[in-house]
């Protein structure tokens, strides 16, 4: 999948997601650096309430860690800050909602925790390479063609 994505019109978000999965699997096979269970519990809780106004201190409280320790763990395991990972999760969910529901873009933005449609649209375009309306209207994700869809 990674090779197919990279050889086509590569979508940065898809490449990053595939690279993250591959890295996690490689670490698991090597028996190195397992993901801290506190992080799994934190991100499961966050994903169940993405619309909440999460702050760094709220994330740290839920994880029962100091903000600095949470930051270090996130950088070690996820290669991004806690707030960057929160944004990543929100945008992933938004992509799913855009494809699977007829909900208005404004409603999706609020549902995944963005204060307004303009900030959501800008973040979504940075993440996916296309505006939310174009992402929704495409039958296949950017960079995927009928010949390489599996």
C-alpha positions as CSV (number, residue, x, y, z in Angstrom):
1,X,0.0,0.0,0.0
2,X,2.8,2.4,0.9
3,X,4.5,1.8,-2.4
4,X,1.3,2.3,-4.4
5,X,0.5,5.5,-2.5
6,X,4.0,6.9,-3.0
7,X,4.1,6.0,-6.7
8,X,0.8,7.8,-7.4
9,X,-0.3,11.3,-6.6
10,X,0.9,10.9,-3.0
11,X,-1.4,12.2,-0.3
12,X,0.7,13.3,2.7
13,X,-1.8,12.3,5.3
14,X,-2.1,8.8,3.8
15,X,1.6,8.4,3.6
16,X,2.1,9.5,7.2
17,X,-0.6,7.1,8.4
18,X,0.9,4.2,6.5
19,X,4.4,5.0,7.8
20,X,3.1,5.2,11.3
21,X,1.4,1.8,11.1
22,X,4.5,0.3,9.5
23,X,6.7,1.8,12.2
24,X,4.5,0.5,15.0
25,X,4.5,-3.0,13.5
26,X,8.3,-3.0,13.2
27,X,8.6,-1.9,16.8
28,X,6.2,-4.6,17.9
29,X,8.1,-7.3,15.9
30,X,11.4,-6.1,17.3
31,X,9.9,-6.1,20.9
32,X,11.1,-2.5,21.3
33,X,9.4,0.4,23.0
34,X,5.8,-0.8,23.4
35,X,3.2,1.9,23.5
36,X,2.5,3.0,27.1
37,X,-1.0,1.8,28.1
38,X,-1.8,5.2,29.5
39,X,-1.5,6.7,26.0
40,X,-3.9,4.1,24.6
41,X,-6.4,4.8,27.3
42,X,-6.0,8.5,26.8
43,X,-6.5,8.5,23.0
44,X,-9.4,6.1,23.3
45,X,-11.2,8.5,25.6
46,X,-10.3,11.5,23.5
47,X,-11.6,9.7,20.3
48,X,-14.9,9.1,22.0
49,X,-15.3,12.9,22.7
50,X,-13.4,14.7,19.9
51,X,-15.8,17.7,20.1
52,X,-14.7,18.5,23.6
53,X,-12.5,21.6,24.1
54,X,-9.4,19.6,25.0
55,X,-6.3,21.4,26.4
56,X,-2.9,20.1,27.1
57,X,-3.6,20.1,30.9
58,X,-6.9,18.2,30.4
59,X,-5.1,15.6,28.3
60,X,-2.4,15.2,30.9
61,X,-5.1,14.9,33.7
62,X,-6.9,12.1,31.8
63,X,-3.7,10.3,31.2
64,X,-2.6,10.8,34.9
65,X,0.7,12.2,33.7
66,X,2.4,15.6,33.9
67,X,2.0,17.7,30.7
68,X,5.7,17.4,30.1
69,X,5.8,13.6,30.5
70,X,2.8,13.3,28.2
71,X,4.6,15.4,25.7
72,X,7.7,13.2,25.9
73,X,5.7,10.0,25.5
74,X,3.7,11.3,22.6
75,X,6.9,12.4,20.8
76,X,8.5,9.1,21.5
77,X,5.6,6.9,20.4
78,X,3.6,9.1,18.0
79,X,6.3,11.5,16.7
80,X,4.0,14.5,17.4
81,X,2.9,16.6,20.3
82,X,-0.3,15.7,22.2
83,X,-2.2,18.6,20.6
84,X,-0.9,17.8,17.1
85,X,-2.1,14.2,17.7
86,X,-5.5,15.5,18.8
87,X,-5.7,17.5,15.6
88,X,-4.7,14.4,13.6
89,X,-7.5,12.4,15.2
90,X,-10.0,15.1,14.6
91,X,-9.1,15.4,10.9
92,X,-9.2,11.6,10.5
93,X,-12.6,11.4,11.9
94,X,-13.7,14.4,9.8
95,X,-12.5,12.6,6.7
96,X,-14.6,9.5,7.7
97,X,-17.7,11.6,8.4
98,X,-17.3,13.5,5.1
99,X,-17.3,10.2,3.2
100,X,-19.9,8.4,5.3
101,X,-22.6,11.0,6.2
102,X,-24.5,13.8,4.4
103,X,-23.9,16.1,7.4
104,X,-23.0,19.7,6.6
105,X,-19.3,20.6,6.7
106,X,-20.0,23.1,9.4
107,X,-21.7,20.4,11.5
108,X,-18.8,18.0,11.0
109,X,-16.3,20.8,12.0
110,X,-18.1,21.3,15.3
111,X,-18.6,17.6,15.9
112,X,-14.8,17.0,15.7
113,X,-13.9,20.0,17.8
114,X,-13.2,22.9,15.5
115,X,-14.5,26.3,16.6
116,X,-15.4,27.3,13.1
117,X,-15.7,26.1,9.5
118,X,-12.8,28.3,8.3
119,X,-10.2,27.0,10.7
120,X,-11.5,23.4,10.0
121,X,-11.3,23.9,6.2
122,X,-7.8,25.2,6.4
123,X,-6.6,22.5,8.7
124,X,-8.4,19.8,6.6
125,X,-6.8,21.1,3.4
126,X,-3.3,21.0,5.0
127,X,-4.0,17.5,6.2
128,X,-5.6,16.0,3.1
129,X,-4.3,18.2,0.3
130,X,-7.9,19.1,-0.8
131,X,-10.8,21.1,0.7
132,X,-13.4,19.2,2.6
133,X,-16.0,19.6,-0.1
134,X,-13.7,18.2,-2.7
135,X,-12.6,15.4,-0.4
136,X,-16.3,14.5,0.0
137,X,-17.1,14.6,-3.7
138,X,-14.3,12.3,-4.8
139,X,-15.3,8.7,-5.1
140,X,-11.7,7.6,-4.2
141,X,-9.2,9.3,-1.9
142,X,-6.7,11.6,-3.6
143,X,-3.8,9.6,-5.1
144,X,-5.8,6.4,-5.4
145,X,-7.0,5.2,-8.9
146,X,-9.2,2.4,-9.9
147,X,-6.1,0.4,-11.1
148,X,-4.3,0.6,-7.7
149,X,-7.3,0.4,-5.3
150,X,-7.1,-2.8,-3.3
